[in-house]
Amino acid sequence: MDRSRDAFVTGAWRMLLAMLALALLAFAPARAQPVNITPQLVAESAAPAPGTTSTLALSMTPAKGWHGYWINGGDAGFGMSVDWNLPEGVTIAPFRYPVPEALILFGLMNHVYEHPYALLADIKVDKGVAPGTDLTLSGVANWLACTDKICVPEKAVISVKLVAGDGAIPAASRARFDAWRARLPQPLDRPGTWERRGETLRFGVPLPEGTAIDAPHLFLETQNLIDYGAPQSFSRNGDWIVIETRANGDATGPVQGLVKLADGRGLTLNFEPAAVRTAGKPIVGSKAGVDMGIFWAALGGAILGGLILNLMPCVFPILSLKALSLARSGGNAREAKVEALAYTAGAVLVSLALGGVLLALRAAGEQVGWAFQLQHPVSVFILLLLAVAITLNLLGTYELPSFGGGQKLASKGGAVGGFWTGALAAFVATPCSGPLLGAALGATLALPAWAALPIFGGLGLGLALPFLAIGFVPALRNRLPKPGPWMATFRKWMALPMGLTVVALAWLLIRQVEGLQWDDLITIFMACFAFIGLYRHWMKGPDRGHVGKLLLLVPLIAVGSLVYQVVTATPSTLVNKANGAAFTPEALAKARATGKPVFVYFTADWCLSCKANEAGAINREAVQEVFKAKGVVTLVGDWTNGDPVITRTLAEHGRNSVPLYLWYAPGADKPEILQQILTPGTLTDLAER
């Protein structure tokens, strides 16, 4: 057969490339040479503490058209090697590689990185090292850089200055390393299986049925086993993924591998020699087309979820704005329709904009999910200022054209006011995930951008449906109270929920920004109100003019100082006071290894439905007593400030928003995904099974 000849040709190509690379390295001049992939050795902490472990990164930046290689380069190429020069008392673990890409050139399969990437390694400093000791690391790095035409073996001296210290990690460094860590494949806590059937290799991957998969690929670290360029078929049989491909080698025993689930997402696991389940339903990646069943189900779920979102606690603060808009329209059919359409346009366009930014960030490699805007203190601060302004407007302190009555913008049929009310509704209301919405938004992870965007738009449409129905259904509109003096009183009462929103946003901002206290916010806002009031009084007197406007500099300076503190402050390390330990993949694996039930919930301080579930079910004394009696291990994933690891975990369970509740029964292969509205009975029943 031609199989032996193919194996010989592939082996000859690899041997030839390896010999060429070694020859060029041996005769390379000692002086520094320009490289096509620029290396930079970076330490997460420049002062690692003795007796602890910290992280190093070897950042690699390919020039345009060049690529580097995974640990197993495939049919051609090889990964990174470093000849370290380590100070006494320092050890470095092997590099961990991000999820690679498959690239076929001239019929040869390459496992590559065509974009900037980083290899991570743990560095351990012996506890006997004295503080202040110079721990500067250096080494000679060797790697292969290629284009679609040539390959060049490259080397460079890499180094980073370290001094034994307290292990402090600057916020910018932590964020940079978190982004790199998010690109690493996650270790699967259970082994897979593999078997050989003639010239066919079969692999079994234990993966829960709800895990999102898009354009998968199997990369093997173990060599002399697989035909790298052969087609790979993926199918699902229950909670197992079955992979079939062609053999090219005679390796035996355990096999190390990486299963790519989507761009930048993957799982590492060990394959043990054992029987593999029969192939099941084929898995088709997005590149082969869009599953229209998933699309229509997700779109319907987004519309219904947005509709239900009107009843969720996280939407209540903006109901005052809707109520005023409805009351202003009264029984005038034309005004009601115009304002309803404007409100719908605002809600849909903002939902589309947020969805578009989310998809763009994910395409750029960021690990973000729905409601990402509230994970950043600057966005929260802007919302806080807006909520304060709306609250004062509702109290009658001043007239804001977009929401007040009788102003120039409102006189144009209320379209401007309706639009911005709908926009604000979508921006503030969508962070929390109600029934059906979590699964619908999670489906966007497995769809191309053109199919995912309508789902985000459907969320905004669902949110606007009640207002749209009132605007176009006379029977509903006729049930509204007629405009009258009651509106002034109602308007002031509606300042109460907006005022509560101000308090909630201020609390969230304090939680997110290190060093910010309640006294700071109260002092700044009181000073602003006092000088704005003084300015208004001044402008009513005989000495009106530009001099009086100088009074406005005080609130501007005060707000500017607060903006500077929010932008430059170190993100606060949130201390979760919930009943449970902090979630990490390692903590989950350790908890499951105990053989006890494990309850994992993902929450955020800005998610009101999350907090409602915690207060009404999770943290109830009766629930905690049952959990304690049954030995339930609780893990909490706090997503308030954003966490790439939690974002990836949400995606692995088909979600890109919180809340998410997982129940791991002892010995179960996969978790049970619980409903998004919890009751004490739901949790106690699970614990007492």
LINSULHU-V561843 format. One record per residue. N is the residue number from 1. PSI is psi as a letter, one per 40 degrees, with the letter a starting at -180 (999 if undefined). NEAR is the number of other C-alpha atoms within 10 Angstrom. Layout:
BEGIN
{{N:PSI:NEAR} {N:PSI:NEAR}}
END
This chain:
BEGIN
{{1:i:5} {2:e:7} {3:d:11} {4:d:11} {5:d:10} {6:d:13} {7:d:16} {8:d:13} {9:d:12} {10:d:18} {11:d:15} {12:d:12} {13:d:15} {14:d:19} {15:d:13} {16:d:13} {17:d:18} {18:d:16} {19:d:12} {20:d:15} {21:d:19} {22:d:13} {23:d:12} {24:d:14} {25:d:15} {26:d:9} {27:e:8} {28:h:14} {29:i:9} {30:d:6} {31:i:7} {32:h:10} {33:i:11} {34:i:10} {35:i:15} {36:e:22} {37:h:22} {38:h:16} {39:i:20} {40:h:16} {41:h:20} {42:i:20} {43:h:24} {44:d:22} {45:h:21} {46:e:23} {47:g:22} {48:i:25} {49:h:23} {50:h:21} {51:e:12} {52:i:13} {53:h:16} {54:a:19} {55:h:17} {56:i:22} {57:h:22} {58:g:21} {59:h:18} {60:h:20} {61:h:20} {62:i:21} {63:i:16} {64:h:11} {65:e:12} {66:i:20} {67:i:24} {68:a:29} {69:i:24} {70:i:23} {71:d:20} {72:h:19} {73:e:25} {74:a:27} {75:d:21} {76:i:22} {77:i:25} {78:i:25} {79:a:18} {80:i:19} {81:i:15} {82:h:17} {83:g:11} {84:i:16} {85:g:12} {86:h:14} {87:i:14} {88:h:10} {89:e:14} {90:h:17} {91:i:14} {92:h:16} {93:i:12} {94:i:12} {95:i:18} {96:h:17} {97:i:21} {98:i:23} {99:h:26} {100:a:28} {101:i:18} {102:h:16} {103:h:16} {104:h:15} {105:h:13} {106:f:7} {107:e:10} {108:h:17} {109:h:19} {110:h:25} {111:h:27} {112:i:26} {113:h:22} {114:e:20} {115:i:15} {116:h:14} {117:i:21} {118:h:26} {119:h:21} {120:i:24} {121:i:18} {122:h:16} {123:h:18} {124:h:19} {125:h:21} {126:i:16} {127:e:13} {128:e:9} {129:h:18} {130:i:13} {131:i:15} {132:e:13} {133:h:14} {134:h:15} {135:f:21} {136:h:16} {137:i:17} {138:i:18} {139:i:17} {140:h:14} {141:h:17} {142:h:18} {143:i:19} {144:h:21} {145:h:24} {146:i:20} {147:a:16} {148:e:12} {149:d:9} {150:i:8} {151:h:18} {152:h:16} {153:h:22} {154:i:20} {155:i:24} {156:i:19} {157:h:16} {158:i:17} {159:i:18} {160:h:15} {161:h:14} {162:i:17} {163:h:18} {164:h:20} {165:b:18} {166:e:15} {167:e:17} {168:i:12} {169:h:16} {170:i:12} {171:d:14} {172:d:12} {173:d:15} {174:d:13} {175:d:16} {176:d:11} {177:d:19} {178:d:16} {179:d:18} {180:d:22} {181:d:20} {182:d:21} {183:e:25} {184:i:22} {185:i:23} {186:h:21} {187:h:16} {188:h:19} {189:e:19} {190:i:13} {191:i:16} {192:a:25} {193:i:21} {194:i:23} {195:i:19} {196:h:19} {197:g:9} {198:b:8} {199:e:13} {200:h:14} {201:h:19} {202:h:22} {203:i:24} {204:h:27} {205:h:24} {206:h:21} {207:h:21} {208:i:18} {209:d:16} {210:e:16} {211:h:15} {212:h:20} {213:h:22} {214:h:19} {215:g:16} {216:i:21} {217:i:20} {218:h:21} {219:h:23} {220:h:23} {221:d:17} {222:h:15} {223:i:17} {224:f:16} {225:d:18} {226:i:21} {227:h:24} {228:d:25} {229:e:18} {230:i:14} {231:i:11} {232:h:16} {233:h:17} {234:h:23} {235:i:18} {236:h:22} {237:g:17} {238:b:13} {239:f:15} {240:i:22} {241:h:25} {242:h:26} {243:h:24} {244:h:21} {245:a:20} {246:i:20} {247:i:22} {248:g:22} {249:i:14} {250:f:10} {251:i:13} {252:i:13} {253:a:10} {254:i:16} {255:h:19} {256:h:16} {257:i:17} {258:h:21} {259:h:21} {260:h:22} {261:d:21} {262:i:18} {263:h:17} {264:e:21} {265:h:24} {266:i:25} {267:h:19} {268:i:21} {269:i:22} {270:h:20} {271:h:20} {272:i:18} {273:h:16} {274:i:15} {275:i:13} {276:i:19} {277:i:18} {278:i:14} {279:i:18} {280:b:14} {281:h:12} {282:i:14} {283:h:16} {284:h:17} {285:i:18} {286:d:16} {287:d:10} {288:e:8} {289:i:10} {290:h:15} {291:h:14} {292:d:11} {293:d:9} {294:d:15} {295:d:20} {296:d:14} {297:d:15} {298:d:27} {299:d:26} {300:d:19} {301:d:23} {302:d:30} {303:d:25} {304:d:22} {305:d:26} {306:d:30} {307:d:22} {308:d:17} {309:d:24} {310:d:22} {311:e:13} {312:i:18} {313:d:17} {314:e:24} {315:e:20} {316:d:16} {317:d:21} {318:e:22} {319:d:17} {320:d:20} {321:d:23} {322:d:17} {323:d:15} {324:d:19} {325:d:23} {326:d:23} {327:d:19} {328:d:22} {329:d:23} {330:b:18} {331:e:19} {332:h:13} {333:d:16} {334:d:13} {335:d:19} {336:d:29} {337:d:21} {338:d:22} {339:d:27} {340:d:29} {341:d:21} {342:d:24} {343:d:32} {344:d:27} {345:d:22} {346:d:27} {347:d:30} {348:d:26} {349:d:19} {350:d:21} {351:d:27} {352:d:22} {353:d:15} {354:d:22} {355:d:24} {356:d:17} {357:d:14} {358:d:20} {359:d:21} {360:d:13} {361:d:14} {362:d:16} {363:d:13} {364:e:10} {365:e:15} {366:i:18} {367:g:26} {368:i:23} {369:a:30} {370:i:23} {371:f:25} {372:d:20} {373:d:20} {374:e:25} {375:e:23} {376:h:19} {377:d:23} {378:d:17} {379:d:13} {380:d:20} {381:d:20} {382:d:13} {383:d:20} {384:d:20} {385:d:16} {386:d:13} {387:d:23} {388:d:19} {389:d:16} {390:d:22} {391:d:23} {392:d:17} {393:d:19} {394:d:28} {395:e:17} {396:e:15} {397:d:12} {398:i:12} {399:h:16} {400:h:18} {401:d:16} {402:d:18} {403:e:23} {404:i:20} {405:i:17} {406:e:12} {407:i:14} {408:d:12} {409:d:17} {410:d:19} {411:e:13} {412:f:13} {413:e:17} {414:e:27} {415:d:23} {416:d:21} {417:d:26} {418:d:29} {419:d:24} {420:d:21} {421:d:25} {422:d:30} {423:d:23} {424:d:20} {425:d:27} {426:d:28} {427:d:21} {428:d:18} {429:d:26} {430:e:24} {431:d:24} {432:i:25} {433:h:31} {434:a:28} {435:i:18} {436:d:21} {437:d:28} {438:d:25} {439:d:22} {440:d:31} {441:d:27} {442:d:23} {443:d:22} {444:e:27} {445:d:22} {446:e:23} {447:i:21} {448:i:15} {449:d:15} {450:d:9} {451:d:17} {452:d:24} {453:d:20} {454:d:20} {455:d:27} {456:d:27} {457:d:25} {458:d:26} {459:d:29} {460:d:33} {461:d:26} {462:d:25} {463:d:32} {464:e:28} {465:d:19} {466:d:15} {467:d:23} {468:d:21} {469:d:15} {470:d:20} {471:d:25} {472:e:17} {473:h:13} {474:d:14} {475:d:11} {476:d:12} {477:d:20} {478:e:14} {479:e:11} {480:i:14} {481:i:13} {482:i:14} {483:i:13} {484:a:10} {485:d:8} {486:d:11} {487:d:16} {488:d:14} {489:d:11} {490:d:15} {491:d:20} {492:d:16} {493:d:14} {494:e:21} {495:d:23} {496:d:16} {497:d:16} {498:d:24} {499:d:18} {500:d:14} {501:d:21} {502:d:22} {503:d:15} {504:d:16} {505:d:23} {506:d:21} {507:d:15} {508:d:22} {509:d:28} {510:d:19} {511:d:21} {512:d:24} {513:h:23} {514:h:16} {515:e:14} {516:h:17} {517:i:14} {518:d:11} {519:d:8} {520:d:12} {521:d:16} {522:d:12} {523:d:11} {524:d:17} {525:d:15} {526:d:12} {527:d:16} {528:d:21} {529:d:12} {530:d:12} {531:d:16} {532:d:18} {533:d:14} {534:d:14} {535:d:17} {536:d:15} {537:d:12} {538:d:17} {539:e:15} {540:e:9} {541:a:9} {542:e:7} {543:f:10} {544:i:14} {545:a:11} {546:d:9} {547:d:10} {548:d:15} {549:e:14} {550:d:10} {551:d:18} {552:e:16} {553:d:13} {554:d:16} {555:d:19} {556:d:12} {557:d:13} {558:d:15} {559:d:18} {560:d:12} {561:d:13} {562:d:17} {563:d:16} {564:d:11} {565:d:15} {566:d:23} {567:d:15} {568:e:10} {569:i:16} {570:h:15} {571:h:19} {572:h:16} {573:h:11} {574:h:15} {575:h:9} {576:h:14} {577:e:8} {578:i:13} {579:g:14} {580:i:16} {581:i:16} {582:h:16} {583:h:18} {584:i:15} {585:d:15} {586:d:11} {587:d:13} {588:d:20} {589:d:14} {590:d:12} {591:d:19} {592:d:19} {593:e:12} {594:e:12} {595:e:15} {596:i:16} {597:i:22} {598:h:23} {599:h:24} {600:h:22} {601:i:22} {602:h:22} {603:i:24} {604:i:24} {605:d:23} {606:e:24} {607:h:23} {608:d:21} {609:d:25} {610:d:26} {611:d:19} {612:d:16} {613:d:19} {614:d:19} {615:d:11} {616:e:14} {617:c:21} {618:d:24} {619:e:16} {620:i:14} {621:d:11} {622:d:13} {623:d:20} {624:d:19} {625:d:13} {626:d:16} {627:d:22} {628:d:12} {629:d:11} {630:e:15} {631:f:14} {632:h:23} {633:h:20} {634:h:23} {635:h:22} {636:h:20} {637:h:24} {638:h:20} {639:e:24} {640:d:22} {641:e:22} {642:h:19} {643:h:20} {644:d:20} {645:d:23} {646:d:22} {647:d:23} {648:d:23} {649:d:19} {650:d:21} {651:d:25} {652:e:21} {653:f:19} {654:f:23} {655:i:27} {656:f:29} {657:i:28} {658:i:28} {659:i:27} {660:h:21} {661:h:19} {662:h:18} {663:h:21} {664:h:23} {665:i:20} {666:h:15} {667:e:12} {668:i:12} {669:d:15} {670:i:16} {671:i:18} {672:h:14} {673:h:14} {674:i:14} {675:i:16} {676:e:19} {677:h:17} {678:i:18} {679:i:16} {680:d:18} {681:d:12} {682:d:15} {683:d:19} {684:d:19} {685:d:11} {686:d:15} {687:d:21} {688:e:10} {689:999:8}}
END
